[in-house]
Amino acid sequence: MRNAAVLLLLSSFVVVGVGFAKKTFWTAGEKSTVKDSIQPASCRFVLAPPMPVDKPIDQEIKQQQALIMKGASSDAAAFERLGWLFVKKARLSFDAGFYKLAEQCAACLEARGLSGSDTLLLRAHVLQSLHHFSAAEATARELVKRRERPFDYGVLGDILIDQGRIQEGAAAYQKMVDLRPDLQSYARAAHVRSLTGDLDGAIELMRLATNASSPNDPEAAAWAYTRLALYQLQRNATKQALQSCDAALTLQSDYAPAMLARGRILLAVNRASDAVVELKLAANLNPLPEYQWILADALALTGDRQQAAEIESQIAERSTEDPRTVSLFLATRGIDVKRAVQLAQKELTNRGDVFTLDALAWSLAAAGRSSEAQEYANKALSQGTTDPRLYLHAGVIAALNHDNRQAKRWLAKAAATQQMLLPCERAQLHNLTKRH
């Protein structure tokens, strides 16, 4: 590895998506099974039996609840473990409602005067996962004042990076790497390398992350292999990328991010029909706007425009779950561009990273505000992030501002890694490069 002072990152490493739960946690009337003596209400709330109990994680949650009910209700560690089980359930199910339950575990401990540094870590992680970055940062900073453990710096770094503060986030991650070089810290390091334009470094570090994986945590290992696959796709090493996806799906057969990545790779090698199969599975498991948009594009590419249109009609309705992607989608399609601008502007007040800056630039361009769009496009490109979507948008915005030299430059850079673009974006790039 080129430097021990590796940079890290990755909010999306633990963030699954924001929104209300997709499932019912318990049935009506189950509240009576929870001892009324357990106070406050937040404690009783998290002890209601999960419904249904059909996965190993559900059994773990049920068993932990039973242990608390049998007499460990005053034990802070018991509620903290329950909170982290809810976090695990959120990641496995792609249901952000379980983060709310984890948050209630922290609230229970705080209300009973039992909270400590471990409770702060749980709360900071949950707030970050729910995109409440300001509150998350305050909690994480209080945490690192109290102690210096790897995940304390990790969650602080995640929060800072999500707000676009790469250098501050990288400094926090450096502390994490120094304290514990493992899958979690290597993966964050890889992400920062990627954000700052060092793709080779990102691949090298993500390989270290996969090598450090453990069968005891297959979800984390699957995530690392999935991210490695996307870096390999960016390098146009599609055979290796597919192998990484296979490794992820061997670890966790129903892992939607790996299915999504595999679908993107198959699109890149012109296997659209095969891609549709993978993308349908992924979107069924995790129907977030990103998944739906890629599936709709793949369906249109295979000629199934009716189903593609049906899926696209659902995307705009999910803006609370992923406002940035919905903003990009609306701007790309040229529909409801006023709303696209509003979504991106609101997201930027909370999440100031390069991808949110790009979303605002792109929506402003779609709204005919090309001078303002140029300002935000410049900011999005300022960190050196290697991303063909950023380049494509920058090229279009430069052309709108009659800067043909810059337009040609950015479009050429987008073309160099166009396998990362959606089919509709590749078509747009192709049409533009013929004119510039």
N, C-alpha and C positions, 0 to 999 in steps of 0.2 A: 504494500500500500504506500502511496507516494508521500503521505504526510500524516503523522499522528494527530496533527491539529485538524482533523477532518471536520468538515461542516456537516450539520445534520438538518433534519426537518421532518415535516410531514404531518400536517393536520389531518389530511385525509387518511392517514395511517390508522386513526382511531375513530374518525368521524364517519358515520354511516349515512346520515341524512337527517334532516329536521322535519318535524311534523307530528301529527297526532298518531297514536298507536293504531295499527291496522287490525288488531285483534282485541277480543275481550279478555281481560286478565282473570276475571272471576265471575261467577254467576250471581244473579240477584239472590239475596238471602244468605250468601256465604259469610257475610259479616258476623252473623251470630256465632260462627265457629271460632272467632277470635276473642280471646278473653277480654272482657270489658275493663279489667284491672290494668291492662297494658296502656299506658299513657305516654305521650299525648296521641292525638288522632293519627299523626304521621306514622307512629309505630304500628298501630292497628292496621293502617292502610297497607303497609308493605307486607303484612303477615296474612293477608287474604290469599287463599289458595289460587295459584295460576291456573288458567284454563285455556286450552286443554293441556294435559300432561302427556305429551306424546314424543318428546325428545329427551335425550340424556340430560341436557341442561335443565329441562323442566323438573326432572327428578331431583337434580342437585338443589334447585331452588326450594322444592317442596321439603326435602330433607333438612335443609338449613332452617327453614321456617319452623319445622317441627322441633328442632333442637332448641330454638329460642322459646317456643311455647312451653317446652317442658322444664324451663327453669333458667335458661341463659339469657333471659330478656334484659337483664341489667348489664350484660357483658358487651362492652363496646366492640370488641373484636368480632363478636357474633353478627352484629348488625353491619359492620364494615364488610365482612365476608359476603353477607347477603347482597349488599350494594354492588360489590364487584361481580357477583353472579348475574345480577340484572344487567350490568354493563356487558358481560359476555353474551347474554341473551340478545341484547340489542345488536351486537356485531353479527351474531350468527343469523338472526332473523331479519336484519335490515329494518327493524321496527324501532324508531326513535322513542316511542312511548315507554320503552323499558329504561331509557335514560331518566325519564321522569320518576320512575320508581326508585332508581338508584339515588336520585337527588333526595327523595323522601327518606331514605335510610340515613343520609347525612343530617337531614332536618330533625329526624327522631333523636339522634345522638346529641345534637346541639341543644334541643329543647330540654333534654334531661341532664345537661351539664356533663356529658360524657365524651364530648368531642376532643380530639387531640390532633396531632399532625397527620395521622393516617386518615382521619375524617376530612381534613383539609385537602389532602391529595384526591380523595374520592370526589369531593365537591368540585374542585378545580377541573378535574377530568370531565365530569358530567357537564359542567357549564361550557367548557370548550367544545364538547361534542354537540351541544345544542346551539352552538354559535353565539353564546352570550359572552362575548370576548372581554368586555370591560370588567364585568363582575368576575370572570374567570381569572383575569390578570391580577386583580387585587387579591384574590384568594391565593394564587400561586406565589405571588411576591411575599405574602405573609408566611407561606409555607417554607420558602427558601431562607427566610430570616431565622426560622426555628431550627432547621436542620439542613444537611447537605447530602441527600440521597439521590441516586441516578434519576429516578422517575420524577422527583421534584423538579429538577432542572429540565427534564424531558417535557413535562406538561407546560412549564413556563415557555420553553422554546416553541412548542406547538402553537401556543396562543399568540406569541409575538410574530411568528411567521405568518399566521393567518391574517394578521393585521398589516402585513406588508413590511414589517420591521426586520428585514433579513439579517442585518449585521447583529442586532441585539439577540435575535433568536439563535443565530449561529453561535454566539458566545455562550448562551445557556446550554446549547447542545454540546459544545466543547467540554463543558463541565461533566455532562453525562457520559461522553465517550471516555474521558479521563478516569471517571469512577468505575465504569463498567462497559467495556467494549463487547457488545453482544448483538444479537439480532435487532433489538429495538434501537440501539444507538447507531449501529451501522446503517440501518434502513433510513433513519433520519438524516444521517450524513449523506447518503446517496441522494436523497431528495434535494438537499441544499446544493449539492454539486450540480444536479440537473437544473435547478432554478437559476444558477449562476453561469450556465452554459458549458459545464464540464461533463459532457456525456460519457466520455471514457471513465472519468472518475466515478460517475454515478453507477456505471455497470460494474466496475471493480468493487465498489463498496457494497452493492446489493448482492454480489456473489458472496462476499464475506458474510452478509446477513443470512443468506440461504444456507451457507456452510455451518453457521452457528445455530441453525434451527433445531428444534427438539420435537420428537413425536408426542411429547406431553402437551404441546400447544400447537396442534395442527392448523388452527385458524391463522395464527401469526405466521407460520411457515408458508401457508398457502398465499397469504397476502404478499409476502416477500417474493415468492416466485412469480406472482402476477405482476408486480411492479418491475421485476427484472425482465419479464416478457415484453412489457411496453417499452423499456429502454432498448431492448434488442430490436424491436420493431422500428424504433426511431433510427437505429443504426442500419436498418434494412436487412438484418440477419433474421429473416422470417422463419427459417427452419429451426434455429435455436429458440426463437420466441415461442413457436408452437410446442417445442419440447418443455419449455418452462411452464407453459399453461398445463401441459399434461401432468407435470410434477405437482402443480397446485391442485389439480382435480383428483389426483391420486390420494393426496392428503385429505381433501375434503370434496367429495363428489358433487355436492350441490352448492358449490361456491360461485355465486353470481358474478363477482368481479373477474374471476378467471374465465368464465363463459363469455363475458363481455369482451375481454381482451382477445380471446380466441376468435370471436366473431370479427373483431376489427382486423386481425391478422389475415383471416380468410378473405375479407373484402380487399385487403391490400394485394393479395395474390390472385385476384379476379375469380374467386370461388364464391360468388354471391349467394347461390342457392344453399351451399353448405353453411355460409355465414348466417343466413336467416334461421336455420335450425338452432344454432347456438344462441343467437340473439333473442329468439322467442323464449327459450328456457331462462335466459338471464333476466329478461324483462318480466317474466311471470314471477320470478323469485323476488325481484327488486324493481318495481315499476316506477322508478324515479325518472324525471324528464330526460336525463342523459341517456338512459337505457332505451327509452321510448323513441327518442330522436334517431339514434343509430339504427334501431330496428326499422323504423319507418323509411329511412333512406335505403336500407338494404332491400326492403320489400318493393319500393319504387324501382330500384335497379333491376329487379327480377320481373317487373311488369305488373306487379300486384298493387296498382295505384289506389284501388278502392280501400283495401285494408290499411295501406300506408296513410291515407287521408283520415281514416277512422282513428288511428293511433295518434296522429298529429293533433286531432281535435281535442284530445285529452291533455296534451302537454301544457297548454296555457292555463288550464285549471289547477295545475300543481305548483303555482308560483310560490306558495308559502313553504314548500319543501325544498326548492332549489331556485331561488329568484334569479341567480346569475345565469344558469343555463336557460331558463325560460326567456330572459332578456335577450340572450344571444340567438335563441331560436326565432323569436319574433322579429328581431332585426334582420336576420338572415333571410327569412321568408318575406320581409317587407310588409308585415301585417301588424296593426296596432303598435306602431313604432313609438307613439307617445307613451304607452304603457311600458314598452321596452326601456325607454330612458328612465322612467320613474323607478322601475325595479332595480336597474343598475345603480342609480343615484342612492337609493335607500340602502342597497347592499354595501356600497362604498363607505357609508357612515359607520358601518360595523366591521367591514372586512376589506382592508385596503391593500390586498396583494396584487401582483401584476395581472392576474387573470380577471380580477374584478375591474381594474383600470381598463383593461382591454374591452371588457363587456360594455363599459360606459362609452368608450371611444367608438365602438362599433354601432351602438344604438344611436348615438349622436349623429354619426355619419348617415345612418338610415333615415334619420329625421331631418336631414338636410342641413345640419349644423356642422359643416366640415372643418371650420376653423377651430371650434371647441374640440372636435374629435381629434384633431392633430395634437393638441396639447396633451390629451390623455393617452394617445397612442405613444407619444414620446416617453411618457412616464412608464408605460407598460413595458417598453423596450429597454429601459434604463439599467436593468439588472443583468442584461446579457442572456436572458432566458432563451434557450433554443427551442422554439415552438413554431411549427408552420402556420398554425392558426393566427398567432400574433403577427407573423410576417405577412400573411395574406391580408389581414385587416389593415396593417400598416401600408401595404401596397395600394389597396383600394383608396384609403384615405389620402395618401400622397397624390394619387391621380385626381381625386376630387378637388384637391388644392392646386392642381396644375403643375405639380412637381414631378415631371415625367422621369427624371433621372433617379429620384428616390423610389418612385413607383416601380421602375424596372429592377432596381436593386432588391427591394423587399420581395417582389414577386419571384425573382430568381432564387432567393433564399427559401421561400416557401416551396418552390418546385423541387428543391434538393431533398426534402423530406416529406413529399406530398403523400406518402403511404400512411402518414399519421392523420390525414384529413378525412372528413366524411365524404362520401360520394358526391353530395351536392357541392361541397367546397372544392373538391378536385375539378368538378365541371366548371365552376366559376373561375378557378385559377386557369384552367385551360383556355377559356374564352378571353380572359384578360391578357394572358401572355401573348396571344396572337396579335393583340392590339398595341402591345408595348415592347 
